Amino acid sequence: MPVDKEKLSELKERYDKSIRLMEEDSKSDPETEPFRSHYAARDILLEIKAKLEKLLASVEESDVETKLIYKSLLGFIYKNLGQLYIYVEEITTGRKYLQDCILLLEDFHTNPEAVIPLMGSLNQLGILQANQSETKDAKDTLLRAEKVYLDFNASESAEPLTTINDLLATNLENESGAGRLLLEKTYTLTLYYLAQVVCTLGEGDASRRYCHNTLKRQLEFKDYEPIDWALNAATLSQCFLNPDTLTHARHHLAAATYMMDGFEGRMLKPEMSEEEKAAQLETFKHRYADVNRCWVKYGLYILSHSKERLMDDKDDGGENEKKMKSLTLKDEDAMTFSLDLSIYETKITDQPVLMFEDAKEVYHFVIGHINQAKTYYTAETLASEYAKIVMDLSSMLKYLAFFEENEDDQCKLHKKQADHLEDLVTLLNPTYYLVICREVWYELGITYMTMLDIKLDKLKHNERPSPHALNKVNTLCDKGIKNFGKFIDSFPKIDETTSDEEMQLILYAYFHLGRLYYKKITPDRRMQFVHLENSLKFYNLFLTGCDKRETITKGMKGEIGCCREMVSLLPLKLAQINVSLNS
C-alpha cells in the first residue's frame, strides 16, 4: 500500500500549527497560564500520533518502504512529544516518549528517514538522565547517539537527509541540504552534552576533547553566536593549563580574542534600537573582559609553573628539566581551529620562562589584559570581581619578584604588590566583603614577611647596619603583625566548628606572628621581653592548634619542629632578660 499523500498533507498542516503554537504563540501566553500554547500543541501532536499509529498498523509487513516512512514520521512525533512533556515538567511521560522513539527507530539508524529523530531523542534522553544525576546512563545514551552518527556516515547508502517537513512535503518543497545540516547540528549537540557528562564523571581529557570538537564543528557549520563561542573557547583554555598543553591553552585564547575582535565591528546593526545597541555593547564589554581575565590566568600559570619548575630543578639536579624536554603534545592537530591566529599567539610564549627578562615580557602582556578587564570590572560597580583582578595583579608581581636577582629590586616589586593590596583593602568594607578582606590581610602579611626576609639577609652582610635599616626591619614586622592580626581577629571564634581550610590558615598565621615578634629589634630590654613573650604566645597557639587538628598538619612538619625548638628556647631567653631587668 503506497503512502496516503492526502492524509499526510492534512497531517502536515496540523503539525505546522503545533510548531507555531510552541515557537510563536507561546510567547504571548499569560503568566497565569504559562503552558497554554504548549498544551494546545500537545493535543495536536497526540492527534497526529494516533492517526500515524493507525496508518502504520494498516500497512502490510512486506511494504518495508511505506512502513519506514510512517515509523520515521511517528518517531519525529514521539521526539516532539518527549521534548514538550519535559518542557511542561511532566518528566516521566516525556522520558517514555523519547524511549518509544528510540525503540521504534534504532534498528533503522542508517536510514536517512530515521537518523535525525533517533539522534535527537538520544540527545534529549541523555541530557535528561544527566539532569537527574543518572550520569553513567547519560554517558551511555549519548555514546549511542555518537555511534548512530558515525555508523550513518560510514554507511554506503547515506543520502541527503530529510526532516519531518521533508517527509510530509512534496519534493518541490524540500530544501536541499537542510537534513544534512540538521544532522550535523544534532551531532554537535551530542558532543556538547558528552563534554558536560564526562566532565561530571571526572574524565578531564575526554571532556576537553568533546568541548573542542563542539567549538570546531560550530565554526565549520557556522552554527554559533560569536560572543558565546568566544567565551566558551576562553573558558576551555583554562582546562589546558598544564605543562604539556599550554600551546592548546594559548590557541583557544587566541581564537576567543580573534572572534571578539571580528565581531566588534559588525555587532551594532542599523535596524537595532538604541536600547538594543546599548544591551549588545554591554554584553560585548562584559564578555571581552572575561576573555581578558582568562588571558591573565594563562600568564599567571606561565610564571607560577616556571617558578615551580625551577625550584624542582634545584631539588632534583636537573632531572625535571630533562623530563620536561621529553614531553610532547598529544593530538596537536586535533586541538586546533582552522583560523589564522598567529597575530595573537606570537604575543606571548607557550613555554616556561627561565630569566627575568622573559618573565617581564609575560608580566607586561598580562598587565595589558588586567587593565582592559578593569575597564569593565570596576571597584565602584563590581567590587568582588575587581578585587579578584587586583589579587591576580598581586600574584603577578610576586612571581616576577622570584625571577629578579637584585635584592633591592625584589623589594620594590613586593612593595608595589603590597601597595596594590593596601589600596584594595581600604576600598572594601569588611562587613560586606569579609572573605575577600581576609584573603588580602593574609596575603599582605606574607608580602611584608617576604620583604622582611630580604632585608634581614642584607643585614647579615653588614656588621654595622644603619638605624634606618633597623627601623625598616621593625616597620615590616609591625605591618606583618597588623595584617595577620586582622586576619585572625576576623574570626568571631576559633574552635572545633572552624573549617579545616580556615584553621590551617589560622595556624600558619600564628606561626608567622610568632616569627615576626621574634624578629623585632630593640635595645630596650623591657620591649624585648614583651616581643619575646608575644612570640612564645603565638608559637604555643600554633602547637596547641596542631595537636587538636592533626589531620591538617601533614605539610607542617618543618614549622612544628621549629616551634617546638622555639618553645624550649624562649622561656630561657625570657628568664635571662627578667634577671637583667631585676638586677
Steps between C-alpha positions, in 0.01 A plus 500: 500500500652834395527798735166684534614845380164664564499398864865600540421842355232549765745386768758748370259790552422383852870447576589849377232642730647316801843644425356853472331455836824397669738743331286811446166501682656384827683833529166669564372254759382667824700450819203324652507241218868474398452174307168574328639492143717198579199307625314588179800381297512181706138421415573540128809279519305232688238516226769459232658215697172309515442538124856394413480195728176404322658550157807298602285212623318488166822451297592147403830363640632449148470872419830589670537841336157630601539358851834681541349834392213468751742385773728795431208744515383340821854518637504877442166534680622287793811720522293821488264366765792397719654847481163668559408292805843565651456873435168507685668307784327165446834321502387136523271529197765691307760232568259228384442667163874543443553133579213407266671686215833330569340154515305568179795622289825358640506209254472750212774739614681496166185601310474868398140515617572377855836635607399854601207418734702213646805714577283783629322265741828348620637850564191607692493181705871532576475856629184406698690216667789735576265755659356225719849393616495180291840600368634161389175419320514842337849430370390163357197659330705780345766256383218313324408826327863548395512145362178560302662801333826319425321191367277710281794687349682172441204337326518482123132579469533840662297764319410862571274478800139595553324684780139437601380773268702346215313176560165676511570737209523457124842471339470856373462628854807317631799719576819348362758423769275597792496147637878461487546833677249400767680171555834677542350745750341210687837324522663821621248501785590136573865603546401799711292286736771232514754763601290594803419142599854362485623808687257415782644148496851644542619409150691822435679403180182372335309810611761734349492305175121510475493873586757581235325293234173676583661839443676380186178367347312819588759690299487254213120515468474869597267402782602737783454836665841675491501622861384166641751312285786727611410464867477121468839486325659719769343292777625179338851648486514482879465120478828491306706677769735206535873479421454294182189672361582871528503529121136390499413751773658786306336387174151502651555841658629635170189362327276667760670839448488455122126438518433801726710735287328382183154544650561846647476678165172338398309452824302826483252486213306799358164336568575470872330735747717708732410267788600195299830662403573590862419145613719349229789730588465417869507126426802542274699697759406253774604192305814659357602579858450132582721397207764743626480343845562158347814641337604625845461149644708365211784743572478425872530131428807555280684679783379276784583183307839644400578573864399148612705352219812693596453409867464134404818521292691619807371200693550227241821611334339573165304176456177698473650706216575183306150370569342824377701494178375150428134603518315522170156631423242234429248536219635847420319526167177375653497787749530791256260715300524588132567866581806720449583584861871578467452871577365405843711193573834672439434760770573259787701183543355155552817379676629533858729800553847488652627857523367826643477666158279219371283514812476877460358458148228271635431749778456795262276292273279407796490858633346606167220247543454592868454866405248406231304281742493783755323728251191282552556354847538821699521545877186715496275261308636146547720509808531123552621433146722809508659364817578168330673685216713698747590174674614362165714811450650446845584140407665613175727737692584227752601256226694765311696577818609135512687543171661829607854438632564846642377512861411870492295453184333195653390716791369767264280244325367370832444859615297561184306182574429616856389845381239348268372277779490785753302714254262211441430422866441871564228496233318201645263502795571184705133480595408422139826360364639309797623196304693719256639719779627190681679388188657846452607529865665161487675574170619835635646323802688260274620785278640705788664190643665428164635855490622454858697189404671690218594783736628258767716320243660832412562578868697177537765644269515835681685503831372848589150543354365855493216611728289542183558133404408384852191720501398353164516148649275603790258679268462187286452290816227737619320496166511122485377474860218746429368309198531150645331636812209637296470166325476310830272757665256472209391158632240550777609174660763238424395155618401154374235659273767686300551329165825314431588741218453805720675338795805418292539866401444611860775264619739636239409853610587404862833365380579814299403725792730307731783551253425869437500587870828309542664696217424844645816690592517728805770601751228543764510185714141547621370525144714202405338303782150595372586401140639164607198438723273561201718276285470219756122553524444455127740206469305329779171579329638343184608180677175471697299543179711238322444251781123549469495471118756236408317431172605837355863507620656249259675776306606692812780278631764769451295767675409263786867410554600866498225591748591222742858623498392862556260404780795336677738791432283805568428437871877492560545830315210657687648384831838654410339835408291491816813452712674794331190721548485422870873520573 
